[in-house]
Each structure stands twice: as structure tokens, then as C-alpha cells.
Amino acid sequence: MRLAPGGMRELHWHVNAAEWAYVLSGHCRTTIIHPDGATYIDTFGPGDTWYFPKGYGHSIQGIGPDECHFILIFDNGDFSEDHTFSVTDFIASVPPEIVAQNLGISLEEVDRLPKKEAHFVLGDVPDDHSAISATRAYPELTSMHRYPLAAQQPRRAPGGGTQRIVTATEFPISTTTTGSVLELQPAGRTA
């Protein structure tokens, strides 16, 4: 997936799969909402991974200055977008009076909300001093949902190259997914 600066994958959750990602380039910010209502915000850069358990609401926003490119992996081979629910789809199906009451906004403001699922929206990039971007200090090491795989000391790979591996041992919340980055040297040369 690629997100332009300010581009956002709206708040959504997967009912049949956990989400694991590896950031290839650029920077993004995620917000995740736990079932108990706790909210966590993290900033990710190249070489970072995230893990969001099945059913946890989350959004992802490109924060620039360049496009953010990341690989998404799901822990269920039957995963499909049909098992993903978005907040705009839900809000569009609820009577406006209930939306206004629950969000603490006026009916006029409800009327300006999307009338169907948005998937992706483009907004402003939050500045580092806004409440929206109140993230952990960067480049902090592991947080509950973030693991800096590129910062890990690589292992030598047989035949030449390096390997970095992240399992539940290094990243305890990632209970259903293990990831590895293997960099091979040309013609079997060692790094």
C-alpha cells in the first residue's frame, strides 16, 4: 500500500485476521483503538513493523515528506476486504440523530460526513505539536504495536547476506505472525 503525505486509510477493523506490516519507505502514523477503549498512536519509518490484533480498530496516515510505502500481511489465508469494516460505512448506516448524539456533533455536521464507505481520504499532515500527533518519542524502540526491525543486529545468512527476524519473543503482541527480511549479496559474497 502507498499513502501520499496526508493520505489516510480510514479507521477500520478486520473481523477475521490480524494485520502485520513492514514499512519499505517514507513515514506514517497509526492510531489503534483497543477493545477496552485505550488508544495508541505510533510513528513508523523504513524498516519498522506493526501488528494489530484481529478486531482492533486502526487508521494509517502518511505524514511525509514523501509517499509512505508498506507491505501488509494478514494471518488468515481467507482474508478479504469483505471482512473489513470501516467507520464511515458504519456511520452512514446509523440514523443521523444517533450519530450526532454519540459523536457530540450537530446534525449539520453529521450531514457533512461521508454518505458511504470512504476507504481512503486526503487530509492535512498533522504537525508535530498538534494533539493528533502526540506520539511516542522517535526513534523509540519497541512499543506495544511497533517493532523497529531494521534497527535489529542482523544475523549472517549462509551463502552471503544478512537476515533480520521478528517473532513473538522480540515483539510479544505479534502472536500469530513472524517476519523476516533477508538481504542476499550478489554471487554469494559475504557482507
C-alpha positions as a LaTeX table, in Angstrom:
\begin{tabular}{lrrr}
\hline
Residue & $x$ (\AA) & $y$ (\AA) & $z$ (\AA) \\
\hline
Met1 & 0.00 & 0.00 & 0.00 \\
Arg2 & 1.14 & 3.55 & $-0.66$ \\
Leu3 & $-0.05$ & 6.70 & 1.11 \\
Ala4 & 0.74 & 10.25 & $-0.02$ \\
Pro5 & 1.51 & 12.81 & 2.69 \\
Gly6 & $-1.85$ & 13.45 & 4.37 \\
Gly7 & $-3.39$ & 10.36 & 2.73 \\
Met8 & $-5.26$ & 8.23 & 5.23 \\
Arg9 & $-6.72$ & 4.74 & 5.33 \\
Glu10 & $-9.76$ & 5.50 & 7.42 \\
Leu11 & $-10.49$ & 3.89 & 10.79 \\
His12 & $-11.32$ & 0.23 & 10.11 \\
Trp13 & $-11.05$ & $-3.22$ & 11.65 \\
His14 & $-10.68$ & $-6.77$ & 10.35 \\
Val15 & $-13.01$ & $-9.38$ & 11.85 \\
Asn16 & $-11.12$ & $-12.45$ & 10.66 \\
Ala17 & $-7.44$ & $-11.50$ & 10.59 \\
Ala18 & $-4.65$ & $-9.71$ & 12.42 \\
Glu19 & $-2.64$ & $-7.18$ & 10.38 \\
Trp20 & 1.18 & $-7.16$ & 10.23 \\
Ala21 & 3.09 & $-4.62$ & 8.13 \\
Tyr22 & 6.63 & $-3.76$ & 7.08 \\
Val23 & 7.46 & $-0.18$ & 6.05 \\
Leu24 & 9.63 & $-0.03$ & 2.91 \\
Ser25 & 9.95 & 3.76 & 2.57 \\
Gly26 & 8.51 & 7.00 & 3.89 \\
His27 & 6.77 & 7.66 & 7.18 \\
Cys28 & 3.29 & 7.08 & 8.53 \\
Arg29 & 1.36 & 7.41 & 11.73 \\
Thr30 & $-1.06$ & 4.83 & 13.04 \\
Thr31 & $-3.80$ & 5.09 & 15.61 \\
Ile32 & $-5.15$ & 1.91 & 17.17 \\
Ile33 & $-8.12$ & 1.57 & 19.49 \\
His34 & $-8.16$ & $-1.41$ & 21.83 \\
Pro35 & $-11.47$ & $-3.06$ & 22.75 \\
Asp36 & $-11.19$ & $-1.52$ & 26.25 \\
Gly37 & $-11.07$ & 1.98 & 24.68 \\
Ala38 & $-7.33$ & 2.60 & 25.16 \\
Thr39 & $-5.81$ & 4.45 & 22.20 \\
Tyr40 & $-2.21$ & 4.26 & 20.97 \\
Ile41 & $-0.52$ & 6.47 & 18.38 \\
Asp42 & 2.81 & 5.47 & 16.80 \\
Thr43 & 5.07 & 6.85 & 14.08 \\
Phe44 & 6.71 & 4.41 & 11.64 \\
Gly45 & 9.62 & 4.73 & 9.22 \\
Pro46 & 11.58 & 2.44 & 6.90 \\
Gly47 & 12.31 & $-0.94$ & 8.47 \\
Asp48 & 9.59 & $-0.72$ & 11.13 \\
Thr49 & 6.85 & $-3.31$ & 11.57 \\
Trp50 & 3.43 & $-3.13$ & 13.17 \\
Tyr51 & 0.94 & $-5.68$ & 14.41 \\
Phe52 & $-2.75$ & $-5.04$ & 15.02 \\
Pro53 & $-4.74$ & $-7.94$ & 16.53 \\
Lys54 & $-7.94$ & $-9.12$ & 14.88 \\
Gly55 & $-10.86$ & $-6.80$ & 15.63 \\
Tyr56 & $-8.81$ & $-3.79$ & 16.82 \\
Gly57 & $-9.82$ & $-0.53$ & 15.11 \\
His58 & $-6.96$ & 1.28 & 13.41 \\
Ser59 & $-6.14$ & 4.01 & 10.90 \\
Ile60 & $-2.96$ & 4.78 & 8.96 \\
Gln61 & $-1.87$ & 8.23 & 7.70 \\
Gly62 & 1.08 & 9.21 & 5.50 \\
Ile63 & 2.97 & 12.01 & 7.27 \\
Gly64 & 5.51 & 12.91 & 4.59 \\
Pro65 & 7.57 & 14.47 & 3.43 \\
Asp66 & 7.44 & 11.70 & 0.81 \\
Glu67 & 5.00 & 8.92 & 0.00 \\
Cys68 & 4.89 & 6.06 & 2.53 \\
His69 & 5.11 & 2.55 & 1.04 \\
Phe70 & 4.45 & $-0.53$ & 3.18 \\
Ile71 & 3.60 & $-4.20$ & 2.76 \\
Leu72 & 0.51 & $-5.55$ & 4.54 \\
Ile73 & 0.30 & $-9.18$ & 5.64 \\
Phe74 & $-2.72$ & $-10.88$ & 7.21 \\
Asp75 & $-2.60$ & $-14.03$ & 9.33 \\
Asn76 & $-5.60$ & $-15.64$ & 7.67 \\
Gly77 & $-5.43$ & $-17.11$ & 4.16 \\
Asp78 & $-9.18$ & $-16.47$ & 3.76 \\
Phe79 & $-8.77$ & $-12.73$ & 4.44 \\
Ser80 & $-10.65$ & $-10.36$ & 2.14 \\
Glu81 & $-11.92$ & $-6.80$ & 2.21 \\
Asp82 & $-15.38$ & $-8.33$ & 2.73 \\
His83 & $-14.28$ & $-8.98$ & 6.32 \\
Thr84 & $-13.12$ & $-5.39$ & 6.90 \\
Phe85 & $-15.43$ & $-2.79$ & 8.38 \\
Ser86 & $-14.88$ & 0.97 & 8.13 \\
Val87 & $-16.14$ & 3.69 & 10.41 \\
Thr88 & $-17.67$ & 5.69 & 7.53 \\
Asp89 & $-19.65$ & 2.65 & 6.38 \\
Phe90 & $-20.97$ & 2.19 & 9.90 \\
Ile91 & $-21.80$ & 5.88 & 10.41 \\
Ala92 & $-23.60$ & 6.03 & 7.04 \\
Ser93 & $-25.91$ & 3.22 & 8.17 \\
Val94 & $-26.92$ & 4.78 & 11.52 \\
Pro95 & $-29.72$ & 7.37 & 11.90 \\
Pro96 & $-28.25$ & 10.92 & 11.93 \\
Glu97 & $-29.69$ & 11.72 & 15.36 \\
Ile98 & $-27.83$ & 8.79 & 16.91 \\
Val99 & $-24.59$ & 9.72 & 15.13 \\
Ala100 & $-24.88$ & 13.31 & 16.40 \\
Gln101 & $-25.60$ & 12.18 & 19.95 \\
Asn102 & $-22.75$ & 9.66 & 20.07 \\
Leu103 & $-20.14$ & 11.89 & 18.42 \\
Gly104 & $-21.24$ & 15.04 & 20.24 \\
Ile105 & $-21.77$ & 16.97 & 17.00 \\
Ser106 & $-24.67$ & 18.82 & 15.41 \\
Leu107 & $-26.99$ & 17.40 & 12.74 \\
Glu108 & $-25.46$ & 19.90 & 10.30 \\
Glu109 & $-22.02$ & 18.41 & 10.98 \\
Val110 & $-23.41$ & 14.88 & 10.56 \\
Asp111 & $-24.80$ & 15.97 & 7.18 \\
Arg112 & $-21.23$ & 16.79 & 6.03 \\
Leu113 & $-19.96$ & 13.28 & 6.85 \\
Pro114 & $-19.48$ & 10.75 & 4.02 \\
Lys115 & $-22.69$ & 9.00 & 2.92 \\
Lys116 & $-20.86$ & 5.75 & 2.12 \\
Glu117 & $-17.61$ & 3.98 & 2.90 \\
Ala118 & $-14.64$ & 6.24 & 2.12 \\
His119 & $-11.70$ & 3.75 & 2.39 \\
Phe120 & $-9.11$ & 6.47 & 1.71 \\
Val121 & $-9.25$ & 10.22 & 2.34 \\
Leu122 & $-6.76$ & 13.04 & 1.87 \\
Gly123 & $-6.25$ & 15.48 & 4.71 \\
Asp124 & $-3.64$ & 17.75 & 6.19 \\
Val125 & $-0.44$ & 16.29 & 7.60 \\
Pro126 & $-0.59$ & 16.86 & 11.38 \\
Asp127 & 2.25 & 18.97 & 12.73 \\
Asp128 & 4.49 & 17.67 & 15.49 \\
His129 & 2.87 & 19.94 & 18.07 \\
Ser130 & $-0.76$ & 19.02 & 17.50 \\
Ala131 & $-2.71$ & 16.72 & 19.79 \\
Ile132 & $-3.24$ & 14.46 & 16.79 \\
Ser133 & 0.48 & 13.80 & 16.57 \\
Ala134 & 1.13 & 13.21 & 20.28 \\
Thr135 & 3.25 & 10.15 & 19.56 \\
Arg136 & 5.98 & 8.38 & 21.42 \\
Ala137 & 9.46 & 9.85 & 21.03 \\
Tyr138 & 11.01 & 8.87 & 17.69 \\
Pro139 & 13.03 & 6.71 & 17.24 \\
Glu140 & 11.91 & 4.97 & 20.41 \\
Leu141 & 12.46 & 1.26 & 20.27 \\
Thr142 & 9.67 & $-1.28$ & 20.61 \\
Ser143 & 6.22 & $-0.07$ & 21.67 \\
Met144 & 3.18 & $-2.26$ & 22.08 \\
His145 & 2.35 & $-2.20$ & 18.34 \\
Arg146 & 5.69 & $-1.13$ & 16.78 \\
Tyr147 & 8.93 & $-3.07$ & 16.35 \\
Pro148 & 11.98 & $-1.46$ & 14.66 \\
Leu149 & 13.15 & $-4.47$ & 12.65 \\
Ala150 & 15.80 & $-2.52$ & 10.70 \\
Ala151 & 17.45 & $-1.49$ & 14.00 \\
Gln152 & 17.99 & $-5.13$ & 14.93 \\
Gln153 & 21.52 & $-6.54$ & 14.73 \\
Pro154 & 21.39 & $-8.72$ & 11.58 \\
Arg155 & 22.40 & $-12.37$ & 11.51 \\
Arg156 & 24.78 & $-13.61$ & 8.80 \\
Ala157 & 22.91 & $-15.63$ & 6.21 \\
Pro158 & 24.52 & $-18.80$ & 4.82 \\
Gly159 & 25.94 & $-18.13$ & 1.35 \\
Gly160 & 26.29 & $-14.39$ & 1.91 \\
Gly161 & 23.98 & $-11.69$ & 3.12 \\
Thr162 & 22.08 & $-10.81$ & 6.27 \\
Gln163 & 18.80 & $-11.69$ & 7.90 \\
Arg164 & 16.63 & $-9.94$ & 10.47 \\
Ile165 & 13.79 & $-11.86$ & 12.13 \\
Val166 & 10.98 & $-10.71$ & 14.39 \\
Thr167 & 8.95 & $-13.25$ & 16.35 \\
Ala168 & 6.67 & $-13.06$ & 19.38 \\
Thr169 & 9.83 & $-13.33$ & 21.50 \\
Glu170 & 11.03 & $-9.90$ & 20.32 \\
Phe171 & 7.57 & $-8.43$ & 19.67 \\
Pro172 & 5.18 & $-10.04$ & 22.19 \\
Ile173 & 1.90 & $-8.73$ & 20.74 \\
Ser174 & 2.69 & $-10.38$ & 17.37 \\
Thr175 & 1.36 & $-13.75$ & 18.50 \\
Thr176 & 0.27 & $-15.03$ & 15.08 \\
Thr177 & 2.91 & $-13.66$ & 12.71 \\
Thr178 & 6.69 & $-13.93$ & 12.34 \\
Gly179 & 8.52 & $-11.74$ & 9.84 \\
Ser180 & 11.95 & $-11.85$ & 8.24 \\
Val181 & 13.96 & $-9.61$ & 5.94 \\
Leu182 & 16.69 & $-11.45$ & 4.04 \\
Glu183 & 19.23 & $-9.40$ & 2.09 \\
Leu184 & 21.34 & $-11.53$ & $-0.24$ \\
Gln185 & 24.73 & $-10.47$ & $-1.58$ \\
Pro186 & 25.32 & $-10.91$ & $-5.33$ \\
Ala187 & 27.30 & $-14.00$ & $-6.38$ \\
Gly188 & 27.43 & $-15.34$ & $-2.83$ \\
Arg189 & 29.69 & $-12.58$ & $-1.47$ \\
Thr190 & 29.51 & $-12.03$ & 2.27 \\
Ala191 & 28.67 & $-8.67$ & 3.71 \\
\hline
\end{tabular}
